[in-house]
Amino acid sequence: TLGKGGTGYKRSYDGEGPFIDRVISIPLDADVVTIFGSGNDGIYTIGDPSDTGTDTLCGAINTTISAIFNRITTCQLGIITPCPWESYNPADETNWMARYSAAIVEICNRWGIPCLDLYHCSNLRPWDSTFRAAAYSKDGGGGVHPDETGHALISPRFEWFLDSLLLH
């Protein structure tokens, strides 16, 4: 797996670079490639879903997708939006995470790529203090990283999504 915590389309906390820098490491015989996360990219401009290049998040997403398909033309690619955070309740469609998740969904639609929208459909409610105590117990109170209970809520969605990408 090439997944590393703190990685995004434009930044990485581990020094291994953003998603685009890892495309070269995807095995050429990969059948399925997924990208999940990128909430840590919140310091960057979202841009427009038609953007190219890496100046905006949308451009970086499109550039990453293009690089993956240039490397492995026939792989099944699936993209997963970030989960909601305590400070980003999906009820507020104007917040950064809502606008970013909507842009990811639109980009996937433009490319014909399956998208799992965990921002809107995760069953995670980190803004609810009782829920946060039950499903974010190892998060230090940040309401960003679900614990085993939170993962158990989203794991069936991941299983379904991955199964839908597999060629049977």
Secondary structure as UniProt FT lines:
FT   TURN            5..6
FT   HELIX           19..22
FT   HELIX           23..25
FT   TURN            28..29
FT   STRAND          32..36
FT   HELIX           39..41
FT   TURN            42..43
FT   TURN            49..50
FT   HELIX           57..71
FT   TURN            73..74
FT   STRAND          76..80
FT   TURN            86..87
FT   TURN            90..91
FT   TURN            93..94
FT   HELIX           96..111
FT   STRAND          115..116
FT   HELIX           118..121
FT   TURN            126..127
FT   HELIX           129..135
FT   TURN            137..141
FT   HELIX           148..165
//
